[in-house]
């Protein structure tokens, strides 16, 4: 009955263009055709049950990012009665008396031009692409985030709005969306563009991949082929299944270093990346990471602190290691279980975290993550957090004598908790221990509330693999110095070499290379000059002594001492622990 009532209510709101009949509804009109130097035009009609001077507020943070958003005053202009309303502490004081006109907002893109677009940004290029992240586009009134929203989006007829927010098509250029409250709204980003979309089914879930941007190397069909096996692997591991899930990808050409961000939502993920990011493994593993958030934590399994998230005074609990670290570990394990990662990839990925993590008190930093000092340590929830998750996985297997593992415990937690039933942060360690069926409460407390190092090589040993560095023969151009340069004038990357065999061939102290085997230098092919994989000849275009030259270069073979990292099987590979870890 509750579901039917909700559907009837949503349909009633959709079919009624008069917002006054729904006193508590925030009605919004967004005209994607009206974008100019002042931004995108958004008209907001305050709920008619508000009167007098009220606050129109924007969130200081949103669930899932654990940092402060940019202040609205840097990207939005709010007008009422022809006068600008100035921002004070993320809020605009407006007049909501009957008969007063709507708010006219002009919103600019929030992209940092030095860093590039992130999955947090709202971004639009007229008649090209519109990424609508609602936390930067719309606010809420009087700290009341439970009000429903009705959004009318006017678009070009050929554009399609990719996303999972409840939608009806009013006519060939207008879409109408309904969100039950502000939290639901911000968890449904929408990307408008001329569609490049691929849909497919896994089990009972309908998946959609939608791509926009100027990356010619990836399209929705290629991403579907790349992601299918890892997605199918983690889908099969999860008890919970969505009816639908959408991956939104936006790529942007850039000479800046590779950069990718993703933001998870219950039924969708938005991933934005520089088109210089050509590594399939990074793109797919990041996508799986975000999807696991939707299956497990924190979108389904979370504490009462995260569940009752406060948009104006955000706080966090002590479990970021659980939300991000366990998720990252499960993503890496999914990649190897599905065959996308080799065992070497799996251990190298975790070893990189081992080499760069700082030994922090996970609980303490998590509690205070909105502080400036703690923000600088946030990446440790991915690095140390994922290492601790593997350590926890191995410990659960050991204590249960191979009867269960971390993945199985996560599935049991999935049955116990959901967005309507958060866990109690005060008793979570006890509850986790009971769910695991092993006495692991003290272990969790000792390893998260104290500074305890993670001995990753020792954990790897228990799973049957030993870390070792070997002497190896490698190919080299014997470069003494090399620099990677962004040439803004020619819009390209260049590699400047000194003291290499290529310099000798060109009889030049300095050689600037901008093309390798017919392709422009990029962030993923330039290492073929630094560490060639074999003795194959390279065709290069370069500048030497102010002249453009073409040169053929063949690397030489040299002995590189103790530099090749390898993970080799040890005697533990036949143990019950290793067998359960790799074969369950």
KARARA-V538601 format. One record per backbone hydrogen bond with DSSP energy under -1.0 kcal/mol. NH is the residue of the N-H (numbers start at 1). CO is the residue of the C=O. Records with the same first field share a line. If there is no record, write none. Layout:
NH=CO + CO
//
This chain:
5=1
6=2
7=3
8=4
9=5
10=6
11=7
12=8
13=9
14=10
15=11
21=18
22=19
25=22
26=148
27=45
28=150
29=43
30=152
31=41
32=154
34=31
35=33
36=39
39=36
40=107
41=34
42=105
43=29
44=103
45=27
49=23
50=47
54=94
56=92
57=140
58=90
60=311
65=62
69=60
74=71
75=72
76=72
77=106
79=104
80=83
83=80
85=78
88=91
92=56
94=54
96=52
100=97
103=44
104=79
105=42
106=77
107=40
108=75
110=122
116=112
121=118
123=131
125=129
128=125
129=125
130=192
131=123
132=190
136=133
138=134
140=57
142=55
144=141
149=179
150=26
151=177
152=28
153=175
154=30
155=173
159=156
160=193
162=191
168=176
170=174
171=174
174=171
175=153
176=168
177=151
178=166
179=149
182=145
185=181
186=182
188=185
190=132
191=162
192=130
193=160
198=209
200=207
202=205
205=202
206=243
207=200
208=245
209=198
210=247
211=196
212=249
214=251
223=219
224=220
225=221
226=222
227=223
228=224
231=227
232=228
233=229
234=230
235=231
236=232
245=206
246=267
247=208
248=269
249=210
250=271
251=212
252=273
261=272
263=270
265=268
269=246
270=263
271=248
272=261
273=250
274=259
275=252
277=274
278=276
283=279
284=280
285=281
286=282
287=283
288=284
289=285
290=286
291=287
292=288
293=289
294=290
295=291
296=292
299=293
300=296
301=296
304=423
307=303
308=304
309=306
323=319
324=320
325=320
326=321
328=324
329=325
330=326
331=327
332=328
333=329
334=330
335=331
336=332
337=333
338=334
339=336
340=335
341=335
346=342
347=343
348=344
349=345
350=346
351=347
352=348
353=349
354=350
355=351
356=352
357=353
360=358
363=448
365=361
366=362
367=363
368=364
369=366
371=368
375=371
376=372
377=374
378=375
380=377
381=378
382=379
383=379
385=380
387=383
388=384
389=385
390=386
391=387
392=388
393=389
394=390
395=391
396=392
397=393
398=394
399=395
400=396
401=398
402=397
409=405
410=406
411=407
412=408
413=409
414=410
415=411
416=412
417=413
418=421
421=418
423=302
427=424
431=427
432=428
433=429
434=430
435=431
436=432
437=433
438=433
440=438
444=440
445=441
446=442
447=443
448=444
449=445
452=450
456=454
459=455
460=456
461=457
462=458
463=459
464=461
465=460
466=568
468=566
470=564
472=560
474=558
476=556
480=498
481=498
483=496
485=494
487=492
488=486
492=487
494=485
495=513
496=483
497=511
498=481
501=477
504=500
505=501
506=502
508=503
511=497
512=543
513=495
514=541
515=541
516=519
517=539
519=516
521=514
526=522
528=525
529=526
531=527
538=553
540=551
541=515
542=549
543=512
544=547
547=544
549=542
551=540
553=538
556=476
558=474
560=472
564=470
566=468
568=466
570=464
573=570
574=571
575=572
579=575
580=576
581=577
582=578
583=579
584=580
//
